[in-house]
Amino acid sequence: MKWVLFFALVIGAAVAILFTVFPEWDMAISAMFWDASRRNFALAGASWAKTARNLANWIPWAIAAPAFAAIVLKLMFPRGRMLMPARAAVLLAFTMAIGPGLIVNGILKQEWGRPRPVHVDTFGGKDAFKSWYETDGNCPGNCSFVSGEGALGFWMTAPASLIPGPAGAVAMVAAVTFASVAGGLRIAFGGHFFTDVVFSGVLVVLLVVVTRYFLYDRARPPSDADVERAIGRVGLGLRALAHGSFRAAAFLFRLAWRGVSRAGGRYLPRRDAGL
């Protein structure tokens, strides 16, 4: 993963510098896919491109789903065995939830304010173009910076990092290629600028490398058994909390019922015998 991180940081730094000095390059790249005569991004209407986009969205989630399931089941049944190695499950689930989930879609895309290419006046929209570092655009939410689907694509470096030996290098190249195609489609559709895709990749790759370092690559990393026991302890704690909350709710309900019953007996009219 070191060489992946190196290239990600070098590319990210180069793009940050060049597209800060020449922000119009973002517009120039998007303009390559803009059909001025028809006033649209032509590839966005191609059926094969839509199918490829859908696959690029579903494949990462299909790979991450078993990891989420393994962790949830372990929390629900703390004394059972996990369905997959614990460190792999945590790596996949954590990086998916924090990267494409929280950082990209939960924070950046909601707060950055950069309008998408299709919303820029040059491409038929109403908003002014904003460079990647400008956060004062008119986009109210789900904005252009950074690319959510690009982040999903680059998340594929997480499962690729789990493959050992030479096959791992092949898997990593395949993951980056997958991400480049997914991000490239978003650029061609007018959904994102080039810098949106690049920086989504840098963020996610950095998160994957750091997470993998703590789980696998540092000196004296935890074993799968250690991580599984830790998840089990959290599950036991959650079970105790749920049990205690249920008992407290039941006690309060009984207490309230007694109060209502006493009030009813005191203030509601009583029937005389025989009525």
Rosetta blueprint (number, residue, H / E / L):
1 M L
2 K H
3 W H
4 V H
5 L H
6 F H
7 F H
8 A H
9 L H
10 V H
11 I H
12 G H
13 A H
14 A H
15 V H
16 A H
17 I H
18 L H
19 F H
20 T H
21 V H
22 F L
23 P L
24 E H
25 W H
26 D H
27 M H
28 A H
29 I H
30 S H
31 A H
32 M L
33 F L
34 W E
35 D E
36 A L
37 S L
38 R L
39 R L
40 N E
41 F E
42 A H
43 L H
44 A H
45 G H
46 A L
47 S H
48 W H
49 A H
50 K H
51 T H
52 A H
53 R H
54 N H
55 L H
56 A H
57 N H
58 W H
59 I H
60 P H
61 W H
62 A H
63 I H
64 A H
65 A H
66 P H
67 A H
68 F H
69 A H
70 A H
71 I H
72 V H
73 L H
74 K H
75 L H
76 M H
77 F L
78 P L
79 R L
80 G L
81 R L
82 M L
83 L L
84 M L
85 P L
86 A H
87 R H
88 A H
89 A H
90 V H
91 L H
92 L H
93 A H
94 F H
95 T H
96 M H
97 A H
98 I H
99 G H
100 P H
101 G H
102 L H
103 I H
104 V H
105 N H
106 G H
107 I H
108 L H
109 K H
110 Q H
111 E H
112 W L
113 G L
114 R L
115 P L
116 R L
117 P H
118 V H
119 H H
120 V E
121 D H
122 T H
123 F H
124 G L
125 G L
126 K L
127 D E
128 A L
129 F L
130 K L
131 S L
132 W L
133 Y L
134 E L
135 T L
136 D L
137 G L
138 N L
139 C L
140 P L
141 G L
142 N L
143 C L
144 S L
145 F L
146 V L
147 S L
148 G H
149 E H
150 G H
151 A H
152 L H
153 G H
154 F H
155 W H
156 M L
157 T H
158 A H
159 P H
160 A H
161 S H
162 L L
163 I L
164 P L
165 G H
166 P H
167 A H
168 G H
169 A H
170 V H
171 A H
172 M H
173 V H
174 A H
175 A H
176 V H
177 T H
178 F H
179 A H
180 S H
181 V H
182 A H
183 G H
184 G H
185 L H
186 R H
187 I H
188 A H
189 F L
190 G L
191 G L
192 H L
193 F L
194 F H
195 T H
196 D H
197 V H
198 V H
199 F H
200 S H
201 G H
202 V H
203 L H
204 V H
205 V H
206 L H
207 L H
208 V H
209 V H
210 V H
211 T H
212 R H
213 Y H
214 F H
215 L H
216 Y H
217 D H
218 R L
219 A L
220 R L
221 P L
222 P L
223 S L
224 D H
225 A H
226 D H
227 V H
228 E H
229 R H
230 A H
231 I H
232 G H
233 R H
234 V H
235 G H
236 L H
237 G H
238 L H
239 R H
240 A H
241 L H
242 A H
243 H H
244 G H
245 S H
246 F H
247 R H
248 A H
249 A H
250 A H
251 F H
252 L H
253 F H
254 R H
255 L H
256 A H
257 W H
258 R H
259 G H
260 V H
261 S H
262 R H
263 A H
264 G H
265 G H
266 R H
267 Y H
268 L L
269 P L
270 R L
271 R L
272 D L
273 A L
274 G L
275 L L
